[in-house]
Amino acid sequence: MAMRSQVYEWDAGRGTALTTVGTNEGGSYSIFIGGFGTQITKPASTSATQFIVIEDVGVTPTEYHGVLATGTTIADYRGLNGGLGGVISGPRAYLQVRINTTDYFLDPDGIGNDGIPGTAAPYPKTTFTQGNFNLYPTVYVLPGQTFDVRVTYYNSVGVNTAAGTSTVTGPSADKGQLQAFVKYTLYDGPDALIANKLLEMGVSVNPGNVDWYKRSLLEGSA
Amino acid sequence: MAMRSQVYEWANIVDTPSNTSTTRRKGGRFGSFMSANKQYSVFTGGVGNNITRPANTNATQFIVIEDLAVSPHLGATLQVTINTTDYFQTPDTQIKYTDGSFAGVSGLASPYPRGARQPGAANIAPTSISVGEGTAVWNTFALYPSIYVLPGQTFDVKVMLDTANGVEASTTTGITTVTSNASTANEFTSTSHGMAAGTEIFVSSSSGTTPQDTGYYNVHSVGANVFGISTEQDATDITLDADEEIVFHQNGAGVACFVKYTLYDGPDALIANKLLEMGVTVNPNNVDWYKRSLLENGGV
């Protein structure tokens, strides 16, 4: 169990559901300890004998409609809430990874941005939302570091159908309308030491390379 | 953190119709007006979400642009400019076609998102929300070889539509259309009021017997002495009075684009330069390979 594939799924409508979605637009919320949706008991971190590689992230996608408004209701477009108007459906959500206090994703002017758009890294992936983005190189969380994954959304109409009014101050998030996903591999004990060694060697840290290093050690001692 | 996968997403979506662009994003879902056959920088173009200054690399940075994508409607294309040189050219080495549109990667070739619905024709938006809902446009274009932005260079990504999007609010429809002055310009009695039934509008101010709230409305019925609008998700008409005055902006289509790049910083940028000199493709694998070679040759 020294290398474990792990996933974390967050849903704004579960647990303590995200409320007043209209007034919370544009805020950045931790999917671990942000106070909304699925939560855990303490900030995510690695111990001295752990090494984490975040390999994939995704968040509910958004559709930018190429349609001038028709006045028809589009409360559900490919499973995404939209309200009226037809300009966008979905929450217009983004996912940022934070290591200690540093945001991973930056704008070209060097300032931390909202992160990966769900439109590019959708969760879930469907026939209509394949994604344009893959997280490569992956993100390393070294031993002793704290990490966070933060979600930001800008379209409350996409989070709750009832929010689709002119005032966009709606009630709680609907389940399934604002979700996030993180896939990571947890290296523990000796495998975390090997992961550190691979990092020093400039070799990508992945299960295949950790196994390769272990085989090299065994062959060398044989 | 010396090699980082980065993304930049731009959309013409703004918070209020009177605001054509914002630094960073804000809530709201109004599609800003965009002219036909005009290139807009997705970084500093003044439409949608922008950043504080033109994108560039410093002396210790090296950027590799690996993917570009744009909405597959309204004839959208993307162009990359390094310093002052446009990357995509026509076969006769021009940056414009004879019809006035600009060369670049089209949204039909590299759609954003992958799986976006197919427009009825390349240069138009779907005519209703249900048209093409069952279709999905996938990419026929891959940006390979990728585009290098060397240390000290400025780069830009420009989006162009070959069909105008929306109505420029500040000059045409974004003005009073129903006035109380019957003797001069009472448009209440006109047949169209400058709008068609089905149009979504954003009312930014209102006055009269029963002023309306600021916000989004849909135009339901128009005609001589009739002007009915409704709030969103409400089919009940609000019939405006003859003395009602509204200032409105007509919503445009949503257009978005996506740029994926890898930022090499510090020692990894030096290695990227070295790889470039050696004629080796700059990607994370090759940078790692070069580092391993250095370690092996150094006897580490």
Chai-1 contact restraints between the chains, C-beta under 6 A:
chainA,res_idxA,chainB,res_idxB,connection_type,confidence,min_distance_angstrom,max_distance_angstrom,comment,restraint_id
A,E25,B,G27,contact,1.0,0.0,6.0,A-B,restraint_1
A,G26,B,G27,contact,1.0,0.0,6.0,A-B,restraint_2
A,Y64,B,A11,contact,1.0,0.0,6.0,A-B,restraint_3
A,Y64,B,S71,contact,1.0,0.0,6.0,A-B,restraint_4
A,Y64,B,G254,contact,1.0,0.0,6.0,A-B,restraint_5
A,Y64,B,A256,contact,1.0,0.0,6.0,A-B,restraint_6
A,H65,B,G254,contact,1.0,0.0,6.0,A-B,restraint_7
A,G66,B,S71,contact,1.0,0.0,6.0,A-B,restraint_8
A,G66,B,H73,contact,1.0,0.0,6.0,A-B,restraint_9
A,G66,B,P119,contact,1.0,0.0,6.0,A-B,restraint_10
A,G66,B,A125,contact,1.0,0.0,6.0,A-B,restraint_11
A,G66,B,P126,contact,1.0,0.0,6.0,A-B,restraint_12
A,G66,B,A253,contact,1.0,0.0,6.0,A-B,restraint_13
A,V67,B,A125,contact,1.0,0.0,6.0,A-B,restraint_14
A,V67,B,P126,contact,1.0,0.0,6.0,A-B,restraint_15
A,V67,B,I129,contact,1.0,0.0,6.0,A-B,restraint_16
A,V67,B,A253,contact,1.0,0.0,6.0,A-B,restraint_17
A,L68,B,A253,contact,1.0,0.0,6.0,A-B,restraint_18
A,A69,B,E200,contact,1.0,0.0,6.0,A-B,restraint_19
A,A69,B,N251,contact,1.0,0.0,6.0,A-B,restraint_20
A,T70,B,S128,contact,1.0,0.0,6.0,A-B,restraint_21
A,T70,B,G198,contact,1.0,0.0,6.0,A-B,restraint_22
A,G71,B,G198,contact,1.0,0.0,6.0,A-B,restraint_23
A,G71,B,N218,contact,1.0,0.0,6.0,A-B,restraint_24
A,T72,B,I129,contact,1.0,0.0,6.0,A-B,restraint_25
A,I74,B,I129,contact,1.0,0.0,6.0,A-B,restraint_26
A,G83,B,E232,contact,1.0,0.0,6.0,A-B,restraint_27
A,L84,B,N218,contact,1.0,0.0,6.0,A-B,restraint_28
A,L84,B,E232,contact,1.0,0.0,6.0,A-B,restraint_29
A,L84,B,Q233,contact,1.0,0.0,6.0,A-B,restraint_30
A,G85,B,E200,contact,1.0,0.0,6.0,A-B,restraint_31
A,G86,B,I129,contact,1.0,0.0,6.0,A-B,restraint_32
A,V87,B,R29,contact,1.0,0.0,6.0,A-B,restraint_33
A,V87,B,G31,contact,1.0,0.0,6.0,A-B,restraint_34
A,V87,B,N251,contact,1.0,0.0,6.0,A-B,restraint_35
A,V87,B,G254,contact,1.0,0.0,6.0,A-B,restraint_36
A,I88,B,R29,contact,1.0,0.0,6.0,A-B,restraint_37
A,I88,B,G254,contact,1.0,0.0,6.0,A-B,restraint_38
A,D107,B,I51,contact,1.0,0.0,6.0,A-B,restraint_39
A,P108,B,A55,contact,1.0,0.0,6.0,A-B,restraint_40
A,D109,B,I51,contact,1.0,0.0,6.0,A-B,restraint_41
A,D109,B,T52,contact,1.0,0.0,6.0,A-B,restraint_42
A,D109,B,R53,contact,1.0,0.0,6.0,A-B,restraint_43
A,I116,B,V7,contact,1.0,0.0,6.0,A-B,restraint_44
A,P117,B,E9,contact,1.0,0.0,6.0,A-B,restraint_45
A,T119,B,P113,contact,1.0,0.0,6.0,A-B,restraint_46
A,A120,B,V7,contact,1.0,0.0,6.0,A-B,restraint_47
A,A120,B,F258,contact,1.0,0.0,6.0,A-B,restraint_48
A,T127,B,A136,contact,1.0,0.0,6.0,A-B,restraint_49
A,F128,B,G115,contact,1.0,0.0,6.0,A-B,restraint_50
A,F128,B,A136,contact,1.0,0.0,6.0,A-B,restraint_51
A,T129,B,P113,contact,1.0,0.0,6.0,A-B,restraint_52
A,T129,B,G115,contact,1.0,0.0,6.0,A-B,restraint_53
A,Q130,B,R114,contact,1.0,0.0,6.0,A-B,restraint_54
A,Q130,B,G115,contact,1.0,0.0,6.0,A-B,restraint_55
A,N132,B,A69,contact,1.0,0.0,6.0,A-B,restraint_56
A,N132,B,R114,contact,1.0,0.0,6.0,A-B,restraint_57
A,N132,B,F258,contact,1.0,0.0,6.0,A-B,restraint_58
A,F133,B,V7,contact,1.0,0.0,6.0,A-B,restraint_59
A,F133,B,K260,contact,1.0,0.0,6.0,A-B,restraint_60
A,L135,B,S5,contact,1.0,0.0,6.0,A-B,restraint_61
A,P137,B,M3,contact,1.0,0.0,6.0,A-B,restraint_62
A,P137,B,S5,contact,1.0,0.0,6.0,A-B,restraint_63
A,P137,B,P284,contact,1.0,0.0,6.0,A-B,restraint_64
A,Y154,B,R25,contact,1.0,0.0,6.0,A-B,restraint_65
A,Y154,B,G27,contact,1.0,0.0,6.0,A-B,restraint_66
A,N155,B,R29,contact,1.0,0.0,6.0,A-B,restraint_67
A,G164,B,E232,contact,1.0,0.0,6.0,A-B,restraint_68
A,G164,B,Q233,contact,1.0,0.0,6.0,A-B,restraint_69
A,T165,B,E232,contact,1.0,0.0,6.0,A-B,restraint_70
A,S166,B,G215,contact,1.0,0.0,6.0,A-B,restraint_71
A,S166,B,Y216,contact,1.0,0.0,6.0,A-B,restraint_72
A,S166,B,T231,contact,1.0,0.0,6.0,A-B,restraint_73
A,G202,B,D288,contact,1.0,0.0,6.0,A-B,restraint_74
A,G202,B,K291,contact,1.0,0.0,6.0,A-B,restraint_75
A,G202,B,R292,contact,1.0,0.0,6.0,A-B,restraint_76
